[in-house]
Amino acid sequence: MKIGMVLSTQFPPDIRVEKEISMLWEEHELFMLCPRRGKQVEEEVWNGVRIRRIFSTPVRWWARWRLMATCSSLDWKRAIYSYAAENSIDVLHIHDLPLLGVALEVGRQLGIRVVADLHENYPEMLAELLRSTWSGAITPSQVIQHFTVSLDRWKRYEERVVPQADEVIVVIEEARDRLVQMGVPPERLHVVANYTPLSDLSAPQGSPQAVNDHFNVLYAGGFAATRDLYAVMDAVALLSPEEVPNLRVVMLGGKGAELEFMLRYARDKGVQDRVVLTDWRPMEEVMKQIRRSRVCLVPHVKSPHTDATIPHKLFQYMAYKRPVIVSNCAPLERIVTETGCGLVYRSGDATTLADCLRRLYHDPQACSYMGEAGFRAVRDKYNWEQTGGELQRLYRQIAVK
């Protein structure tokens, strides 16, 4: 069967898409349509996937603006139609909400199925970005979106198009429950969770005590307003050097104005000597930082968005036997409480986060127990091989229909 994946963002990298490809390429012919950026070639075969990259820079910008402002794009519709027809695509696999509407139109015109692969609650993700309170860190694109993007339009669009998809993939059970309430038939919903591969369990995990004498705490991810990074630095400020000696919090993933603002915030709070803020680094270096850490953080701001999604990074931390501290977003709290792999703090509450850090610093035995519990949970349940099987089963079912 010929599966045509469509992304509105560049590829690679996209770790979730890459994992899905690894599950499908042996049984199906895989194609991909995505925008071209920088020096990327227009066409190539990547890990068995035939990729076509489209749009010059001005066309890409126009198509993106049009899509965000109106929930539709004639440029994207034409591109998807011609690509699907030219390659005799059997199923359009649409990554995330923005391009689902135009893909459904193409699917009806060509008589082919459409699978919606929803990585997150997209309207609520937009709402969080537009409510950004990064004073001095607003990007030009955010300013444009603030005046052109209608959240009500995106919510109505989601309610209209998602139930029309032949099948819908979500990343966590909470997202499935949300869509059932929206009216999507449960039999069309498939949880292909954002878990990590079993190969992470055999990666060299290292001993943090053998690296240095710091109590290293790691956060790896973006610095957007959906991350509770204010609370992290406020928590550090609440912990005196005498109370938690050698505390060092490493935050990887900032860029541009967001990173500069966080650096200023660290100085204002007087924690610049205990908080290391850097831009994003290659995955090899991120893995090295995980091995150096004693504790890892998933500090998401609790919202309707984060209550229906889950980060891949959580399961990498667990696979590396690192205890985790997470905010009380529904999926994070459920998994950490169920497995015993870490502690939960109230989103936005620096005091409860400081209490978690203090407890783990003074109880290395608990750290060890939680790390082992997380490792076992990934080995037995929260791994990509198990959840990816649902993706394989879905496409085997489609193939025989």
JORAGI-V156301 format. One record per backbone hydrogen bond with DSSP energy under -1.0 kcal/mol. NH is the residue of the N-H (numbers start at 0). CO is the residue of the C=O. Records with the same first field share a line. If there is no record, write none. Layout:
# JORAGI-V156301
NH=CO + CO
This chain:
# JORAGI-V156301
2=28
3=90
4=30
5=92
6=32
17=13
18=14
19=15
20=16
21=17
23=19
24=20
27=23
28=0
30=2
31=49
32=4
33=51
35=53
39=36
43=50
45=48
48=45
49=29
50=43
51=31
52=41
53=33
59=55
60=56
61=57
62=58
63=59
64=60
65=61
66=62
67=63
68=64
69=65
70=66
76=72
77=73
78=74
79=75
80=76
81=77
82=78
83=79
84=80
85=81
86=82
88=83
89=1
90=1
91=112
92=3
93=114
94=5
95=116
99=96
102=98
103=99
104=100
105=101
106=102
107=103
108=104
109=105
110=106
111=106
112=89
114=91
115=166
116=93
117=168
121=119
124=120
125=121
126=122
127=123
128=124
129=125
130=126
131=128
134=132
136=133
142=138
143=139
144=140
145=141
146=142
147=143
148=144
153=149
154=150
155=151
156=152
157=153
158=154
159=155
160=156
161=157
163=160
164=161
165=113
166=113
167=187
168=115
169=189
175=171
176=172
177=173
178=174
179=175
180=176
181=177
182=179
183=178
187=184
188=185
189=167
191=169
193=170
194=192
199=196
200=197
209=206
210=207
211=207
214=245
215=213
216=247
217=294
218=249
220=251
226=223
227=298
228=226
231=227
232=228
233=229
234=230
235=231
236=232
237=233
238=235
243=239
246=243
247=214
248=273
249=216
250=275
251=218
252=277
253=277
257=254
258=254
259=255
260=256
261=257
262=258
263=259
264=260
265=261
266=262
267=263
268=264
270=265
273=270
274=270
275=248
277=250
285=281
286=282
287=283
288=284
289=285
290=286
291=287
293=215
294=215
295=322
296=217
297=324
299=297
300=225
306=302
307=304
315=311
316=312
317=313
318=314
319=315
320=317
321=316
323=340
324=295
325=342
326=297
332=328
333=329
334=330
335=331
336=332
337=333
338=334
339=335
342=323
344=325
348=345
352=348
353=349
354=350
355=351
356=352
357=353
358=354
359=355
360=356
361=357
366=362
367=363
368=364
369=365
370=366
371=367
372=368
373=369
374=370
375=371
376=372
377=373
378=374
379=375
380=376
381=376
382=380
383=195
386=382
387=383
389=386
391=387
392=388
393=389
394=390
395=391
396=392
397=393
398=394
